[in-house]
Amino acid sequence: MHHVVLERWSRGDSLLHRRDARAKWVVTPLFLALVATAQPFDGPLGAAYAALLVCSLLLARLPVFQALARAALVLPFAGVFALAALLSGQPERAGELAVKAYLSALAVLLLVGTTPFIALVRGLESLGAPRFLILVSQFVYRYLFVISEQAQHMRASSACRGGFGRRNRRAALRAAAGAVSVLFARSYARAENIHRAMLARGFHGHFHPLRHGRFGSADAAYLALASALLIGLRLAMPRL
Amino acid sequence: MHIPDGFLSTPVWAGMNLAAWPAAGYLAGRAQKGFEETRVPLLGVMGAFVFAAQMINFPVGVGTSGHLVGSALLAVTLGPAAAAVVMTVILGIQALIFQDGGLLALGANVFNMAVVGTLAGWLPFHFWGAGKGRKAAVFLGAFLSVVVAAALAVAELLLSGIPMPGAILGISLALFLVSAAIEGALTLAVFQALEGLNRDFIRKPVPARGGVLAAVLVAAVLLAAVGVVFASTQPDGLEKLAENVGIADRAKAYFGTPLADYETRFLESSWLRKASAGLAGLVLIYVACLLLGRMARRQRSV
């Protein structure tokens, strides 16, 4: 499963991995906003930001080519609209759309690839996000893999028994709906078991982290440096 | 349709974030009140279920298969507020982990799919879910949840000045209608299977009273109309049409010099005006949904 790749990347150790999630939560949206508001988004700025992202990937010791390929997941969607822009005679607009979408996806990938998901949402929580949303997202992320695996097992076993397709389409549809409803019921039951087990272990609405992240001077330095670099590049580029 | 970053213009993404996050916070508060705090595992596991259910392919049509989106199914099982919270979380995880949708555009995606989409999926069931029209209500809810979310997304893209020729607009509209019908059929099929399994999974809606029907119809018409109006305010398309037909030249000939100055000023300000008009429309939908939600809650407590 490809999402496990990101999990492995985020467990790495580098200068960027060690920075506090809160600092990254400021720098990444800043980058995205600077890219989104740049109008027109011209070549030099795009090249400078792309170089900055690649340098960061190298600094984080992430596999650069894999990351570049993964960020290309946005290109099919962007490509359709870029094609539409091309057809309506705006080639520069088409390029801008594709480049902006790609660089933004790469920046988000850098954020997620250098920060474990749990640290990411904890950072959001300490920045003031509603705790209920944070709790739910921790659970979704935790059980995503478990329930997906269960769905895969169900798919495999149904294929062993002759599969969902082939004969009568109506029967096939009902079989698939039945599979989803069984998955629903099993997930529901699992949630109740989890709930009971958590209550038995003294859960009262909050997870206690093993390590408390501290916002150190290195994090502050990273925040200041990265923001200054991004804003400086944006301001300097049009005049070059 | 998950909008990536780089597509929405600044007023649109900023406005959508401003609209979406307070709404998500409000819904989270309501969901928290509806459930005991410690039942949060249920919402989390059901979110994981939606991800997993999307892996099960349904055979639809010739050689193609579709999968469930799930917001309407969650709404009729967990209730609208909890479903909206779960969908918000799912969209966030899709943006972060699966590179599906942007981070700045997350506000827009949350607003389209998790807030308005889920409410649209719930409303028909809320009003007709108890009577004979139960199945139709489930189908209609799932259908609306996809159509409304897609219409909003297209409207936002058009407002941002993404060039979309009429042909592409038409094709994507047709695709949306087809996928909405598929979502309706799949949701209905799963709904019936769930009902056969255990009736307690399904929420029990309060039977509707008179007058409410009108409100729903108005809301539906409003949503549809706003979508169409957005689509037709696309400036480039209209201008191009005018150019092609030759009105532009003739218009210039008729309204020669006296209007020239005014015209440029109008063009300069028109972008801002259209954007603000669009945002005002979105705010209107938002307020309408909030009011409907209030009404629905009052009714349930009666």
Chai-1 contact restraints between the chains, C-beta under 6 A:
chainA,res_idxA,chainB,res_idxB,connection_type,confidence,min_distance_angstrom,max_distance_angstrom,comment,restraint_id
A,H3,B,I97,contact,1.0,0.0,6.0,A-B,restraint_1
A,L6,B,I97,contact,1.0,0.0,6.0,A-B,restraint_2
A,L32,B,D5,contact,1.0,0.0,6.0,A-B,restraint_3
A,L32,B,L103,contact,1.0,0.0,6.0,A-B,restraint_4
A,L32,B,L104,contact,1.0,0.0,6.0,A-B,restraint_5
A,A36,B,L104,contact,1.0,0.0,6.0,A-B,restraint_6
A,T37,B,T10,contact,1.0,0.0,6.0,A-B,restraint_7
A,L73,B,Q99,contact,1.0,0.0,6.0,A-B,restraint_8
A,V74,B,P4,contact,1.0,0.0,6.0,A-B,restraint_9
A,F77,B,P4,contact,1.0,0.0,6.0,A-B,restraint_10
A,F81,B,I162,contact,1.0,0.0,6.0,A-B,restraint_11
A,A84,B,P163,contact,1.0,0.0,6.0,A-B,restraint_12
A,A84,B,M164,contact,1.0,0.0,6.0,A-B,restraint_13
A,A84,B,I168,contact,1.0,0.0,6.0,A-B,restraint_14
A,A85,B,P163,contact,1.0,0.0,6.0,A-B,restraint_15
A,L87,B,P165,contact,1.0,0.0,6.0,A-B,restraint_16
A,S88,B,P163,contact,1.0,0.0,6.0,A-B,restraint_17
A,S88,B,P165,contact,1.0,0.0,6.0,A-B,restraint_18
A,Q90,B,P163,contact,1.0,0.0,6.0,A-B,restraint_19
A,K100,B,G6,contact,1.0,0.0,6.0,A-B,restraint_20
A,A101,B,P4,contact,1.0,0.0,6.0,A-B,restraint_21
A,A101,B,G6,contact,1.0,0.0,6.0,A-B,restraint_22
A,S104,B,D5,contact,1.0,0.0,6.0,A-B,restraint_23
A,S104,B,G6,contact,1.0,0.0,6.0,A-B,restraint_24
A,S104,B,G102,contact,1.0,0.0,6.0,A-B,restraint_25
A,A105,B,Q99,contact,1.0,0.0,6.0,A-B,restraint_26
A,V108,B,L103,contact,1.0,0.0,6.0,A-B,restraint_27
A,V112,B,L96,contact,1.0,0.0,6.0,A-B,restraint_28
A,P130,B,G25,contact,1.0,0.0,6.0,A-B,restraint_29
A,P130,B,A28,contact,1.0,0.0,6.0,A-B,restraint_30
A,F132,B,A28,contact,1.0,0.0,6.0,A-B,restraint_31
A,F132,B,Q32,contact,1.0,0.0,6.0,A-B,restraint_32
A,L133,B,A28,contact,1.0,0.0,6.0,A-B,restraint_33
A,L135,B,V40,contact,1.0,0.0,6.0,A-B,restraint_34
A,V136,B,L43,contact,1.0,0.0,6.0,A-B,restraint_35
A,V136,B,G44,contact,1.0,0.0,6.0,A-B,restraint_36
A,V136,B,V85,contact,1.0,0.0,6.0,A-B,restraint_37
A,V136,B,V89,contact,1.0,0.0,6.0,A-B,restraint_38
A,S137,B,V89,contact,1.0,0.0,6.0,A-B,restraint_39
A,F139,B,P41,contact,1.0,0.0,6.0,A-B,restraint_40
A,F139,B,G44,contact,1.0,0.0,6.0,A-B,restraint_41
A,V140,B,G44,contact,1.0,0.0,6.0,A-B,restraint_42
A,V140,B,G47,contact,1.0,0.0,6.0,A-B,restraint_43
A,V140,B,A48,contact,1.0,0.0,6.0,A-B,restraint_44
A,V140,B,V89,contact,1.0,0.0,6.0,A-B,restraint_45
A,Y143,B,V45,contact,1.0,0.0,6.0,A-B,restraint_46
A,Y143,B,A48,contact,1.0,0.0,6.0,A-B,restraint_47
A,L144,B,A48,contact,1.0,0.0,6.0,A-B,restraint_48
A,L144,B,F51,contact,1.0,0.0,6.0,A-B,restraint_49
A,I147,B,A48,contact,1.0,0.0,6.0,A-B,restraint_50
A,I147,B,F49,contact,1.0,0.0,6.0,A-B,restraint_51
A,I147,B,A52,contact,1.0,0.0,6.0,A-B,restraint_52
A,S148,B,A52,contact,1.0,0.0,6.0,A-B,restraint_53
A,A151,B,A52,contact,1.0,0.0,6.0,A-B,restraint_54
A,A151,B,M55,contact,1.0,0.0,6.0,A-B,restraint_55
A,G165,B,P59,contact,1.0,0.0,6.0,A-B,restraint_56
A,R169,B,P59,contact,1.0,0.0,6.0,A-B,restraint_57
A,A172,B,P59,contact,1.0,0.0,6.0,A-B,restraint_58
A,L173,B,A189,contact,1.0,0.0,6.0,A-B,restraint_59
A,A176,B,I56,contact,1.0,0.0,6.0,A-B,restraint_60
A,A176,B,F58,contact,1.0,0.0,6.0,A-B,restraint_61
A,A177,B,A189,contact,1.0,0.0,6.0,A-B,restraint_62
A,A177,B,V190,contact,1.0,0.0,6.0,A-B,restraint_63
A,A177,B,A193,contact,1.0,0.0,6.0,A-B,restraint_64
A,G178,B,A193,contact,1.0,0.0,6.0,A-B,restraint_65
A,A179,B,I56,contact,1.0,0.0,6.0,A-B,restraint_66
A,V180,B,A53,contact,1.0,0.0,6.0,A-B,restraint_67
A,V180,B,I56,contact,1.0,0.0,6.0,A-B,restraint_68
A,V180,B,V190,contact,1.0,0.0,6.0,A-B,restraint_69
A,S181,B,V190,contact,1.0,0.0,6.0,A-B,restraint_70
A,S181,B,A193,contact,1.0,0.0,6.0,A-B,restraint_71
A,S181,B,L194,contact,1.0,0.0,6.0,A-B,restraint_72
A,S181,B,L197,contact,1.0,0.0,6.0,A-B,restraint_73
A,A185,B,L197,contact,1.0,0.0,6.0,A-B,restraint_74
A,S187,B,V45,contact,1.0,0.0,6.0,A-B,restraint_75
A,S187,B,F49,contact,1.0,0.0,6.0,A-B,restraint_76
A,R190,B,V45,contact,1.0,0.0,6.0,A-B,restraint_77
A,A191,B,P41,contact,1.0,0.0,6.0,A-B,restraint_78
A,A191,B,L42,contact,1.0,0.0,6.0,A-B,restraint_79
A,A191,B,V45,contact,1.0,0.0,6.0,A-B,restraint_80
A,I194,B,P41,contact,1.0,0.0,6.0,A-B,restraint_81
A,H195,B,P41,contact,1.0,0.0,6.0,A-B,restraint_82
A,G205,B,E37,contact,1.0,0.0,6.0,A-B,restraint_83
